[in-house]
Amino acid sequence: MEHEERIRERLRSEEGFRKITTAEEAAMLIKDGMVLGVSGFTASGYPKAVPHALAERGKSGEKIKVDLYSGASLGPQIDTELTEAGILRYRMPYMTNKNLRKAINAGECDYVDMHLSQSAQYVNYGVMPKIDIAIVEALAINEDGSIVPTTSVGNTPSFVKQADKVIVELNLLQPAGLEGMHDCIVLDNPPNRGPINICHPGDRIGKPYIECGWDKIAAIVITEIQDGLRPLGAVNENSQKIADNIIDFLNGEVAAGRLTDTLLPLQSGVGSVANAVLYGLLDSDFHDLTCYTEVVQDSMLELIKSGKAVCASTTAITPSPEMKEKFDQECEQYRGKLVFRPEDISNNPEVIRRLGVISMNTALECDIYGNVNSTHVNGSGMMNGIGGSGDFSRNAGITIFSTVSTAKDGAISSIVPFCSHVDHTEHEVHVIVTEQGYADLRGLSPKQRAVRIIENCAHPDYRDMLMDYFKRACEQSALHTPHILDEALSWHARAQKTGSMK
């Protein structure tokens, strides 16, 4: 009886009760060759039961392939299980899963890596094949058939609008206190698109639910499955040094009068460095901080709880399992301070530029002129994808990229003469940070940038090699950006062949 009452609190129409079915029956609506759009952004707010049931069909020997659109990377029931079952034919726009990465690099699954702010546009403009079925995790379904999301919004509003049918997973395990924190909207296509009226991270422009309708909802599956979250990586010595260097840079901006002690809205990627930076702000003199980002992790939630941060705009929260448990219990504390938006709003260039966001993201490698590779190992092997880093780096008030100065236990330098793949060009990269120090590149010519990056960011074991390369390149060429291209590219060839840059 209690279970039924919990369902009635979330499923607010008798129409919905007539559509309740099992995950297995809902999965049978999915046919070979279909295009699926799924909710979720990172391992948060994604459907779990229906994709698992679909994977079981593949594992049983059924020949079925689907194209899958998402907001970003997803949890194991999708990116692991569907990959292992051989069901994924095509995936976009981002992933971090090792099984899926292996399939992509083996040519078993086509993958389109794109700026996250553009992925919903591709769907809404009709560039991508039309979505047959959207599979959406929901906190509640309102009387009119509109859908209240859970721990992410991602591209779900656009997927629901464009899909022929919608399967809803009503997850009773997600905290009811989330309701009201969402700000959902689908932008009009040009030439009918107006300004996005966000002048502060806390501004709202949409509705606390996703418009849908009972005519489109084909099935409802009741679930009680937690997000497939993973423990956050420990903050190691190098991560802490990078975080300290970023905070030193920010302190310098305040001292120079270019920032105040409330900073500008912060954006940071995921991982130990991002967490270390934001945790470092807890003990800083900065106050009344705001955040305009795509993912909120433990550290930002702690900043809000402590009162150090007053507002965070995001498309998802991706806490550790321990923090998620606390969040579920303390959800009401974040009301009015946490806003979940679609990713074409959370990552929108117009808003990022207007707010003057301070963008902090990670790099695989940086070259001496300020170009950054954040996606490809040795120029061709996909790691994860560009995600939202390009949305922010190209439009932020200050763009910071960080990396540990060496990889493979020191065998490879992360500062190289020329990046093997360029995701972020020298024109948008303002600051490069390693555990060795930081290089402020703003206003510097290419040759000036090279000296500063080598002196401030390269590991001592490679500093002389890089400076020798730069000097010889200058002697051979008086051009604007001196290079000895055969030699520059040989750094990557040696790393790929021997695992050593020495």
Secondary structure, DSSP 4 states (H G I P E B T S, - for coil): -HHHHHHHHHB-SHHHHTTB--HHHHHTT--TT-EEEE--SSSSS---HHHHHHHHHHHTT----EEEE-SS---HHHHTHHHHTT-EEEEES----HHHHHHHHTTSSEE----HHHHHHHHHTT-SPPPSEEEEEESEE-TTS-EE--SB-BTHHHHHHH-SEEEEEEETTS-GGGTT-B-B--PPPTTS------SSTT---SBSSB---TTTEEEEEEE-------PPPP--HHHHHHHHHHHHHHHHHHHTTSS-TT-S-EEE-SSHHHHHHHHHHHTSS--SEEEE-S-B-HHHHHHHHHTSEEEEEESBB---HHHHHHHHHHGGGGTTTEEE-BHHHHT-HHHHHHHT-EEEEE-SEEETTS-EE-SEETTTEE-S--TTHHHHHTT-SEEEEE--SEETTTTEESEESS-SS-SB-TTT--EEEETTEEEE-TT--HHHHHHHHHHHHS-HHHHHHHHHHHHHHHHH--SSS---HHHHHHHHHHHHHHS---
